[in-house]
Amino acid sequence: MNKTLEQRERMTGWLMIIPALIILGLVFIYPIARAFWLSLFTENLGTQLQPIFSGFTNYGRMLGDGRFWQSFRNTTVFTLASVILELLLGLAIALVLNQSFRGRNLVRTIAIIPWALPTAIMGLAWAWIFNDQYGVVNDILQRTGLIDQGMTWLGDPTLAMMALIIADVWKTTPFISIILLAGLQSIPSDLYEAHAIDGANTWQSFYQITLPLIMPQILIAMVFRFAQAFGIFDLVQVMTGGGPAGATETVSIYIYSTVMRYLDFGYGAALVVVTFALLVLGVALTAWLFRKISTN
């Protein structure tokens, strides 16, 4: 009787999850499989011939493509810097919003506004903020005497990357703070009271109670943000377009140029497949590291 009931529950579970699996397959598995199939062909631009089946030629071409590896380095630097800063700032904001003070609900609502605004519009706004002639950043720095003349933020390779990171951190830090705030609110206050009775101070309570208990929320936030930052497109396209001289060109921007500008669909598909594999590897590594930290 128990075995029959268990089988029915298992069958019910599969029936309920099958629609989600079908949608997941249509949204993720089919496009990647299609991209892999296209990556096995080489385009014949300027002729009426059909694409030629070339096997893994496009993947071999990628190994010697310096522009791809530069875009991969740019993407890695952008992703690591953005995610680390967003985690630190998001945790600090979540700790503040978790306190009891007058107008807390209003402050929580205001804090989520940057994340709710469209990225493309905010990218255009940040491009004007960092404008070398009319930008408010240069104006503030000149008024405070930190610089003598305006800096070309989006015209210098290093400064352009910094500007992108600042814009992305401002835009997506509220996302992390919301997730971490949910984790903080699930921690019983009795734990802190008992810990204080044992003589623990605020920092000891933070390291011994708060961090271990919100580690699952940190893991979820990091996985989501790593995937989003690694595939960044709209913010970079609006602010710098990948310039100057490819200093801020991400993998997504390079794939877009390869497919839409040069019409090299086979090589563009190979770039998509490899980027997807690297992204899955990076997300899995991030999840493994945080899970290992939480278990220790």
Secondary structure, 3 states (H helix, E strand, C coil): CHHHHHHHHHHHHHHHHHHHHHHHHHHHHHHHHHHHHHCCEECCCCCCCCCEECCCHHHHHHHCCHHHHHHHHHHHHHHHHHHHHHHHHHHHHHHHHCCCCCCHHHHHHHHCHHHHCCHHHHHHHHHHHCCCCCCHHHHHHHHCCCCCCCCCCCCCHHHHHHHHHHHHHHHHHHHHHHHHHHHHHCCCHHHHHHHHHCCCCHHHHHHHHHHHHHHHHHHHHHHHHHHHHHCCCHHHHHHCCCCCCCCCCCHHHHHHHHHHHCCCHHHHHHHHHHHHHHHHHHHHHHHHHHHHHHHC
